[in-house]
């Protein structure tokens, strides 16, 4: 899988998790110990986490 496709898939999954929980970026960011703006950048794939622990926290 190409990096762009992987980033897009990750972004889609983060967006789906956020929608499923029905929480704001701020509320979900607090739960994950990240800022709302960071989470906001993850949803469209503008950036991705540098640490795998962040990905596990989303699960």
N, C-alpha and C positions, 0 to 999 in steps of 0.2 A: 504494500500500500504506500503510495506516495505521501510525503510529509504534508502536503496541502490537504489531501484527502483525510489523513489522520487528524489534522487540526480541525477540519470541518466536522468530522465525526465526533470528536471530543466536545466541540462547541455545541453540537446538537444534543448530545447527552446531558451536558450541564444545563442547557436551556430546558430540556424535558424534565429534569429533576427539579429545577426551580418551579416550573409550572405545576408539577405534580404536588409539590409541597404547598403551593399557593402562598408562599412567603415573598416578602420584598427582598431586593438585593441586600438591603441593610440587615434584615432579620437573619437571612441565610448566611450572610457574611459573618455575623456575630457567632453563629453556631459553628462555623468553620474556622473562626479566628483569623479572618482576612477582612480587608476593607470592602465596603459595598462597591467602590469604584473598581477594585481588582476583579471582583466577581462579575461586575458589569462588562468588563473587557473579556472575560472568559466566554460569556454567552455567545457572542458573535464570532469568536475565534481570533479576536484582535491580539490576544496574547494567550499563552498557556502556562501552567504551573512549571516551575523549575524543579520542584521536588515531588517525588512519587507519593510522599506522605499526604500531600494535598489532594491528590487523586483518590487515595484511600478514604480520606475524610468525606469526600463527596458520596461515597457508597454508603 
